[in-house]
């Protein structure tokens, strides 16, 4: 009797698992983090992101829209024992991406793609620091010249991502890429994410 119950339970488990693999979900959402550079390798920070995607052609083609937010402390050394501390550098990012999966696998996906990027930036960038002369030729201090920017930049991005499907709905992934955003410069990024299909 115990063997019969065990065999029946095993058959139900395998049957439900096999059925779960056949179900095709055309939508997905994911949350993740990216380690990202801001127009130069000396300003690096974490961007938090949310993405919605629509899957086409048996999951070979994906069209995705994503939003992200980044805020890092703006701190650069100007001279010995002196630091320029401007307001935090911030980004609100929006990307529209088309991706193509080059693998023919139900569990693994390696996608390449790119698309449109619209990023809002809030920056305070150091342009010049010069010594101000005082009496007897001794420096009286340092004069700081900074440039503030509050603007929306439009550009493009390229991305490569790997995704591993756990079960039928949950995925783990990683991505690398770059975005070219006109005045905001080129930013590169690498990150990880967790997703859910529905």
C-alpha atoms as an extended CHARMM CRD file, in Angstrom:
* protein
*
       198  EXT
         1         1  UNK       CA              0.0000000000        0.0000000000        0.0000000000  PROA      1               0.0000000000
         2         2  UNK       CA              2.8180000000        2.4000000000        0.9020000000  PROA      2               0.0000000000
         3         3  UNK       CA              4.5990000000        1.6210000000       -2.3870000000  PROA      3               0.0000000000
         4         4  UNK       CA              1.3890000000        2.2770000000       -4.3160000000  PROA      4               0.0000000000
         5         5  UNK       CA              0.8640000000        5.6350000000       -2.5740000000  PROA      5               0.0000000000
         6         6  UNK       CA              4.4940000000        6.5940000000       -3.1180000000  PROA      6               0.0000000000
         7         7  UNK       CA              4.3200000000        5.6590000000       -6.8160000000  PROA      7               0.0000000000
         8         8  UNK       CA              1.0520000000        7.5840000000       -7.2970000000  PROA      8               0.0000000000
         9         9  UNK       CA              2.4740000000       10.6520000000       -5.5350000000  PROA      9               0.0000000000
        10        10  UNK       CA              5.6170000000       10.5200000000       -7.6490000000  PROA      10              0.0000000000
        11        11  UNK       CA              3.5790000000       10.2410000000      -10.8610000000  PROA      11              0.0000000000
        12        12  UNK       CA              1.4130000000       13.2280000000       -9.8480000000  PROA      12              0.0000000000
        13        13  UNK       CA              4.5210000000       15.2760000000       -9.0010000000  PROA      13              0.0000000000
        14        14  UNK       CA              6.2770000000       14.4560000000      -12.2840000000  PROA      14              0.0000000000
        15        15  UNK       CA              3.0660000000       15.0240000000      -14.2260000000  PROA      15              0.0000000000
        16        16  UNK       CA              2.4440000000       18.4130000000      -12.6560000000  PROA      16              0.0000000000
        17        17  UNK       CA              6.0810000000       19.4320000000      -13.1870000000  PROA      17              0.0000000000
        18        18  UNK       CA              5.9740000000       18.3750000000      -16.8460000000  PROA      18              0.0000000000
        19        19  UNK       CA              2.7030000000       20.2450000000      -17.3110000000  PROA      19              0.0000000000
        20        20  UNK       CA              4.2050000000       23.3260000000      -15.7000000000  PROA      20              0.0000000000
        21        21  UNK       CA              7.0080000000       23.3470000000      -18.2510000000  PROA      21              0.0000000000
        22        22  UNK       CA              4.5640000000       23.3860000000      -21.1820000000  PROA      22              0.0000000000
        23        23  UNK       CA              2.7030000000       26.5080000000      -20.0090000000  PROA      23              0.0000000000
        24        24  UNK       CA              3.8270000000       29.5260000000      -21.9770000000  PROA      24              0.0000000000
        25        25  UNK       CA              3.7480000000       32.8950000000      -20.2070000000  PROA      25              0.0000000000
        26        26  UNK       CA              3.9460000000       35.9100000000      -22.4980000000  PROA      26              0.0000000000
        27        27  UNK       CA              4.6510000000       38.5990000000      -19.8800000000  PROA      27              0.0000000000
        28        28  UNK       CA              7.3030000000       39.0730000000      -17.2480000000  PROA      28              0.0000000000
        29        29  UNK       CA              8.3580000000       41.5510000000      -14.6010000000  PROA      29              0.0000000000
        30        30  UNK       CA             11.6950000000       41.7290000000      -12.8740000000  PROA      30              0.0000000000
        31        31  UNK       CA             13.5280000000       43.7530000000      -10.2730000000  PROA      31              0.0000000000
        32        32  UNK       CA             17.2790000000       44.1420000000      -10.1300000000  PROA      32              0.0000000000
        33        33  UNK       CA             20.3190000000       46.2140000000       -9.3840000000  PROA      33              0.0000000000
        34        34  UNK       CA             23.0810000000       47.4680000000      -11.6620000000  PROA      34              0.0000000000
        35        35  UNK       CA             26.5470000000       48.6890000000      -10.7850000000  PROA      35              0.0000000000
        36        36  UNK       CA             26.7920000000       51.6710000000      -13.1130000000  PROA      36              0.0000000000
        37        37  UNK       CA             29.2950000000       54.3460000000      -14.1050000000  PROA      37              0.0000000000
        38        38  UNK       CA             28.3800000000       57.9760000000      -14.7130000000  PROA      38              0.0000000000
        39        39  UNK       CA             30.1700000000       59.4250000000      -17.7450000000  PROA      39              0.0000000000
        40        40  UNK       CA             33.5330000000       58.5570000000      -16.2000000000  PROA      40              0.0000000000
        41        41  UNK       CA             34.9380000000       55.5850000000      -14.3250000000  PROA      41              0.0000000000
        42        42  UNK       CA             35.4780000000       57.6050000000      -11.1380000000  PROA      42              0.0000000000
        43        43  UNK       CA             31.7650000000       57.9310000000      -10.2860000000  PROA      43              0.0000000000
        44        44  UNK       CA             30.2150000000       54.5160000000       -9.6870000000  PROA      44              0.0000000000
        45        45  UNK       CA             27.0010000000       53.5770000000       -7.9350000000  PROA      45              0.0000000000
        46        46  UNK       CA             24.0040000000       51.2680000000       -7.6590000000  PROA      46              0.0000000000
        47        47  UNK       CA             20.9240000000       51.7070000000       -9.8630000000  PROA      47              0.0000000000
        48        48  UNK       CA             17.7010000000       50.0300000000       -8.7180000000  PROA      48              0.0000000000
        49        49  UNK       CA             15.4460000000       48.9340000000      -11.5490000000  PROA      49              0.0000000000
        50        50  UNK       CA             12.0370000000       47.5340000000      -12.4660000000  PROA      50              0.0000000000
        51        51  UNK       CA             11.2340000000       46.0310000000      -15.8900000000  PROA      51              0.0000000000
        52        52  UNK       CA              8.0990000000       44.8270000000      -17.6610000000  PROA      52              0.0000000000
        53        53  UNK       CA              8.5720000000       42.6730000000      -20.7740000000  PROA      53              0.0000000000
        54        54  UNK       CA              6.4030000000       41.0830000000      -23.4430000000  PROA      54              0.0000000000
        55        55  UNK       CA              7.6720000000       37.8050000000      -24.9460000000  PROA      55              0.0000000000
        56        56  UNK       CA              7.0130000000       36.9360000000      -28.6040000000  PROA      56              0.0000000000
        57        57  UNK       CA              7.8490000000       34.1280000000      -31.0560000000  PROA      57              0.0000000000
        58        58  UNK       CA              8.0430000000       31.3820000000      -28.4550000000  PROA      58              0.0000000000
        59        59  UNK       CA             10.2260000000       33.5550000000      -26.1890000000  PROA      59              0.0000000000
        60        60  UNK       CA             12.8320000000       34.3080000000      -28.8730000000  PROA      60              0.0000000000
        61        61  UNK       CA             11.9460000000       38.0130000000      -29.1110000000  PROA      61              0.0000000000
        62        62  UNK       CA             11.4170000000       40.2480000000      -26.0670000000  PROA      62              0.0000000000
        63        63  UNK       CA             10.2850000000       43.8800000000      -25.9800000000  PROA      63              0.0000000000
        64        64  UNK       CA             10.8430000000       45.4800000000      -22.5850000000  PROA      64              0.0000000000
        65        65  UNK       CA             10.3370000000       48.7840000000      -20.8290000000  PROA      65              0.0000000000
        66        66  UNK       CA             12.3200000000       49.5720000000      -17.6840000000  PROA      66              0.0000000000
        67        67  UNK       CA             12.6300000000       52.2980000000      -15.0610000000  PROA      67              0.0000000000
        68        68  UNK       CA             15.5710000000       52.8820000000      -12.7370000000  PROA      68              0.0000000000
        69        69  UNK       CA             16.8920000000       55.2000000000      -10.0400000000  PROA      69              0.0000000000
        70        70  UNK       CA             20.4520000000       56.0200000000       -8.9770000000  PROA      70              0.0000000000
        71        71  UNK       CA             21.8270000000       58.4650000000       -6.4050000000  PROA      71              0.0000000000
        72        72  UNK       CA             25.5000000000       58.6660000000       -5.4480000000  PROA      72              0.0000000000
        73        73  UNK       CA             27.5200000000       61.0640000000       -3.3430000000  PROA      73              0.0000000000
        74        74  UNK       CA             29.4930000000       63.5720000000       -5.3750000000  PROA      74              0.0000000000
        75        75  UNK       CA             32.9200000000       63.6620000000       -3.7450000000  PROA      75              0.0000000000
        76        76  UNK       CA             36.1800000000       64.5150000000       -5.4720000000  PROA      76              0.0000000000
        77        77  UNK       CA             39.5290000000       65.5410000000       -4.0890000000  PROA      77              0.0000000000
        78        78  UNK       CA             40.6920000000       68.9710000000       -5.2430000000  PROA      78              0.0000000000
        79        79  UNK       CA             43.8820000000       69.6140000000       -3.2910000000  PROA      79              0.0000000000
        80        80  UNK       CA             45.7200000000       68.3010000000       -0.2570000000  PROA      80              0.0000000000
        81        81  UNK       CA             43.3030000000       67.8750000000        2.6550000000  PROA      81              0.0000000000
        82        82  UNK       CA             40.4590000000       69.5590000000        0.7340000000  PROA      82              0.0000000000
        83        83  UNK       CA             37.4140000000       67.9450000000       -0.8630000000  PROA      83              0.0000000000
        84        84  UNK       CA             34.7300000000       69.3420000000       -3.1270000000  PROA      84              0.0000000000
        85        85  UNK       CA             31.3610000000       68.0080000000       -2.0090000000  PROA      85              0.0000000000
        86        86  UNK       CA             28.5530000000       68.9020000000       -4.3840000000  PROA      86              0.0000000000
        87        87  UNK       CA             24.9770000000       67.7240000000       -4.2510000000  PROA      87              0.0000000000
        88        88  UNK       CA             24.3800000000       64.0090000000       -4.9840000000  PROA      88              0.0000000000
        89        89  UNK       CA             24.4820000000       62.8940000000       -8.5990000000  PROA      89              0.0000000000
        90        90  UNK       CA             21.1000000000       61.4150000000       -9.5200000000  PROA      90              0.0000000000
        91        91  UNK       CA             19.6020000000       59.5640000000      -12.4680000000  PROA      91              0.0000000000
        92        92  UNK       CA             16.0230000000       58.5800000000      -13.2360000000  PROA      92              0.0000000000
        93        93  UNK       CA             16.3010000000       56.2040000000      -16.1780000000  PROA      93              0.0000000000
        94        94  UNK       CA             13.7440000000       54.9420000000      -18.7040000000  PROA      94              0.0000000000
        95        95  UNK       CA             14.7230000000       52.4340000000      -21.3980000000  PROA      95              0.0000000000
        96        96  UNK       CA             12.8010000000       50.7280000000      -24.1930000000  PROA      96              0.0000000000
        97        97  UNK       CA             14.6350000000       47.5940000000      -25.3660000000  PROA      97              0.0000000000
        98        98  UNK       CA             14.1840000000       44.9920000000      -28.1120000000  PROA      98              0.0000000000
        99        99  UNK       CA             16.0790000000       41.7240000000      -27.4930000000  PROA      99              0.0000000000
       100       100  UNK       CA             16.6870000000       38.5160000000      -29.4280000000  PROA      100             0.0000000000
       101       101  UNK       CA             17.4700000000       35.1650000000      -27.7660000000  PROA      101             0.0000000000
       102       102  UNK       CA             20.2550000000       33.3050000000      -29.5910000000  PROA      102             0.0000000000
       103       103  UNK       CA             19.7500000000       30.0700000000      -27.5920000000  PROA      103             0.0000000000
       104       104  UNK       CA             17.1090000000       27.4470000000      -28.3570000000  PROA      104             0.0000000000
       105       105  UNK       CA             16.4920000000       26.3780000000      -24.7740000000  PROA      105             0.0000000000
       106       106  UNK       CA             13.4230000000       26.3410000000      -22.5380000000  PROA      106             0.0000000000
       107       107  UNK       CA             15.4200000000       27.1230000000      -19.3800000000  PROA      107             0.0000000000
       108       108  UNK       CA             18.3270000000       29.2620000000      -20.5930000000  PROA      108             0.0000000000
       109       109  UNK       CA             18.2210000000       32.4940000000      -22.5590000000  PROA      109             0.0000000000
       110       110  UNK       CA             21.1000000000       34.5940000000      -23.8470000000  PROA      110             0.0000000000
       111       111  UNK       CA             19.6960000000       37.7760000000      -25.3650000000  PROA      111             0.0000000000
       112       112  UNK       CA             21.3160000000       40.6100000000      -27.2810000000  PROA      112             0.0000000000
       113       113  UNK       CA             19.5950000000       43.8880000000      -27.9500000000  PROA      113             0.0000000000
       114       114  UNK       CA             19.3290000000       47.6110000000      -27.5990000000  PROA      114             0.0000000000
       115       115  UNK       CA             16.9970000000       50.5360000000      -27.8720000000  PROA      115             0.0000000000
       116       116  UNK       CA             16.0060000000       54.0330000000      -26.8130000000  PROA      116             0.0000000000
       117       117  UNK       CA             17.0970000000       55.6050000000      -23.5130000000  PROA      117             0.0000000000
       118       118  UNK       CA             15.6590000000       58.7040000000      -21.8430000000  PROA      118             0.0000000000
       119       119  UNK       CA             17.5000000000       59.6140000000      -18.6320000000  PROA      119             0.0000000000
       120       120  UNK       CA             16.9200000000       62.5790000000      -16.3430000000  PROA      120             0.0000000000
       121       121  UNK       CA             20.0710000000       63.7420000000      -14.6020000000  PROA      121             0.0000000000
       122       122  UNK       CA             20.7780000000       66.0250000000      -11.6830000000  PROA      122             0.0000000000
       123       123  UNK       CA             24.4910000000       66.8130000000      -11.4520000000  PROA      123             0.0000000000
       124       124  UNK       CA             26.9480000000       69.2200000000       -9.9430000000  PROA      124             0.0000000000
       125       125  UNK       CA             30.2540000000       68.8160000000      -11.7260000000  PROA      125             0.0000000000
       126       126  UNK       CA             33.5150000000       70.4250000000      -10.6430000000  PROA      126             0.0000000000
       127       127  UNK       CA             34.9790000000       72.5330000000      -13.4600000000  PROA      127             0.0000000000
       128       128  UNK       CA             37.8210000000       74.3850000000      -11.7680000000  PROA      128             0.0000000000
       129       129  UNK       CA             39.5090000000       74.8640000000       -8.3950000000  PROA      129             0.0000000000
       130       130  UNK       CA             42.0420000000       77.6510000000       -8.0540000000  PROA      130             0.0000000000
       131       131  UNK       CA             44.0120000000       79.0970000000       -5.1940000000  PROA      131             0.0000000000
       132       132  UNK       CA             43.0410000000       82.6120000000       -4.1250000000  PROA      132             0.0000000000
       133       133  UNK       CA             46.0900000000       84.7140000000       -3.1400000000  PROA      133             0.0000000000
       134       134  UNK       CA             46.0500000000       86.4920000000        0.1910000000  PROA      134             0.0000000000
       135       135  UNK       CA             48.4230000000       88.8190000000        1.9890000000  PROA      135             0.0000000000
       136       136  UNK       CA             52.1860000000       88.2100000000        1.7890000000  PROA      136             0.0000000000
       137       137  UNK       CA             51.6690000000       85.8770000000       -1.1830000000  PROA      137             0.0000000000
       138       138  UNK       CA             50.1430000000       83.1710000000        1.0050000000  PROA      138             0.0000000000
       139       139  UNK       CA             47.0090000000       81.4490000000       -0.3520000000  PROA      139             0.0000000000
       140       140  UNK       CA             43.8550000000       82.6950000000        1.3540000000  PROA      140             0.0000000000
       141       141  UNK       CA             41.7360000000       79.7790000000        0.1920000000  PROA      141             0.0000000000
       142       142  UNK       CA             40.4640000000       77.8680000000       -2.7950000000  PROA      142             0.0000000000
       143       143  UNK       CA             37.8480000000       79.1510000000       -5.2110000000  PROA      143             0.0000000000
       144       144  UNK       CA             35.5270000000       76.4700000000       -6.5890000000  PROA      144             0.0000000000
       145       145  UNK       CA             33.7790000000       76.6990000000       -9.9680000000  PROA      145             0.0000000000
       146       146  UNK       CA             31.1010000000       74.0510000000      -10.4770000000  PROA      146             0.0000000000
       147       147  UNK       CA             28.4680000000       73.4460000000      -13.1290000000  PROA      147             0.0000000000
       148       148  UNK       CA             24.9690000000       72.2990000000      -12.1880000000  PROA      148             0.0000000000
       149       149  UNK       CA             22.7590000000       70.3570000000      -14.5560000000  PROA      149             0.0000000000
       150       150  UNK       CA             19.0730000000       69.4140000000      -14.3340000000  PROA      150             0.0000000000
       151       151  UNK       CA             18.0950000000       68.0350000000      -17.7010000000  PROA      151             0.0000000000
       152       152  UNK       CA             16.6750000000       65.1280000000      -19.6670000000  PROA      152             0.0000000000
       153       153  UNK       CA             19.0460000000       63.3580000000      -22.0410000000  PROA      153             0.0000000000
       154       154  UNK       CA             17.9940000000       61.1260000000      -24.9260000000  PROA      154             0.0000000000
       155       155  UNK       CA             20.2400000000       58.4440000000      -26.3930000000  PROA      155             0.0000000000
       156       156  UNK       CA             20.5480000000       54.7240000000      -26.9650000000  PROA      156             0.0000000000
       157       157  UNK       CA             21.7480000000       51.6420000000      -25.1230000000  PROA      157             0.0000000000
       158       158  UNK       CA             23.1090000000       48.1810000000      -25.9610000000  PROA      158             0.0000000000
       159       159  UNK       CA             22.7310000000       45.1780000000      -23.6560000000  PROA      159             0.0000000000
       160       160  UNK       CA             23.5450000000       41.4740000000      -23.3310000000  PROA      160             0.0000000000
       161       161  UNK       CA             21.6510000000       39.4270000000      -20.7580000000  PROA      161             0.0000000000
       162       162  UNK       CA             21.5290000000       35.8600000000      -19.4980000000  PROA      162             0.0000000000
       163       163  UNK       CA             18.4080000000       34.4130000000      -17.8720000000  PROA      163             0.0000000000
       164       164  UNK       CA             17.8830000000       31.0520000000      -16.1660000000  PROA      164             0.0000000000
       165       165  UNK       CA             14.3040000000       29.8850000000      -15.6360000000  PROA      165             0.0000000000
       166       166  UNK       CA             13.6330000000       28.2550000000      -12.2480000000  PROA      166             0.0000000000
       167       167  UNK       CA             10.4270000000       26.2330000000      -12.4630000000  PROA      167             0.0000000000
       168       168  UNK       CA              7.8630000000       27.7060000000      -14.8330000000  PROA      168             0.0000000000
       169       169  UNK       CA              7.5380000000       31.2680000000      -13.5570000000  PROA      169             0.0000000000
       170       170  UNK       CA             10.6260000000       32.4720000000      -11.6910000000  PROA      170             0.0000000000
       171       171  UNK       CA             13.9430000000       33.4630000000      -13.2720000000  PROA      171             0.0000000000
       172       172  UNK       CA             17.3900000000       34.6330000000      -12.2440000000  PROA      172             0.0000000000
       173       173  UNK       CA             19.4520000000       36.7580000000      -14.5800000000  PROA      173             0.0000000000
       174       174  UNK       CA             22.4500000000       38.9600000000      -15.1870000000  PROA      174             0.0000000000
       175       175  UNK       CA             23.1430000000       41.7200000000      -17.6930000000  PROA      175             0.0000000000
       176       176  UNK       CA             25.9150000000       43.9720000000      -18.9800000000  PROA      176             0.0000000000
       177       177  UNK       CA             25.6310000000       46.9600000000      -21.2520000000  PROA      177             0.0000000000
       178       178  UNK       CA             26.2640000000       50.5910000000      -22.0180000000  PROA      178             0.0000000000
       179       179  UNK       CA             24.2080000000       53.7230000000      -22.6550000000  PROA      179             0.0000000000
       180       180  UNK       CA             25.2520000000       56.7330000000      -24.7280000000  PROA      180             0.0000000000
       181       181  UNK       CA             23.3400000000       59.8220000000      -23.5940000000  PROA      181             0.0000000000
       182       182  UNK       CA             24.5550000000       62.9090000000      -25.4300000000  PROA      182             0.0000000000
       183       183  UNK       CA             25.6650000000       65.5340000000      -22.8390000000  PROA      183             0.0000000000
       184       184  UNK       CA             25.4200000000       63.0170000000      -19.9960000000  PROA      184             0.0000000000
       185       185  UNK       CA             28.1310000000       60.9290000000      -21.6700000000  PROA      185             0.0000000000
       186       186  UNK       CA             28.5620000000       57.1690000000      -21.8010000000  PROA      186             0.0000000000
       187       187  UNK       CA             27.5740000000       54.9840000000      -18.8520000000  PROA      187             0.0000000000
       188       188  UNK       CA             28.3970000000       51.2930000000      -18.5760000000  PROA      188             0.0000000000
       189       189  UNK       CA             26.6190000000       48.8520000000      -16.2680000000  PROA      189             0.0000000000
       190       190  UNK       CA             26.5570000000       45.2740000000      -14.9900000000  PROA      190             0.0000000000
       191       191  UNK       CA             23.8840000000       43.7950000000      -12.7730000000  PROA      191             0.0000000000
       192       192  UNK       CA             21.7140000000       40.9540000000      -11.5200000000  PROA      192             0.0000000000
       193       193  UNK       CA             17.9380000000       40.4890000000      -11.3450000000  PROA      193             0.0000000000
       194       194  UNK       CA             15.0880000000       38.2220000000      -10.3350000000  PROA      194             0.0000000000
       195       195  UNK       CA             11.9790000000       37.8740000000      -12.5040000000  PROA      195             0.0000000000
       196       196  UNK       CA              8.4620000000       36.4640000000      -12.5460000000  PROA      196             0.0000000000
       197       197  UNK       CA              6.4320000000       35.3680000000      -15.5800000000  PROA      197             0.0000000000
       198       198  UNK       CA              2.6720000000       35.5870000000      -15.9130000000  PROA      198             0.0000000000
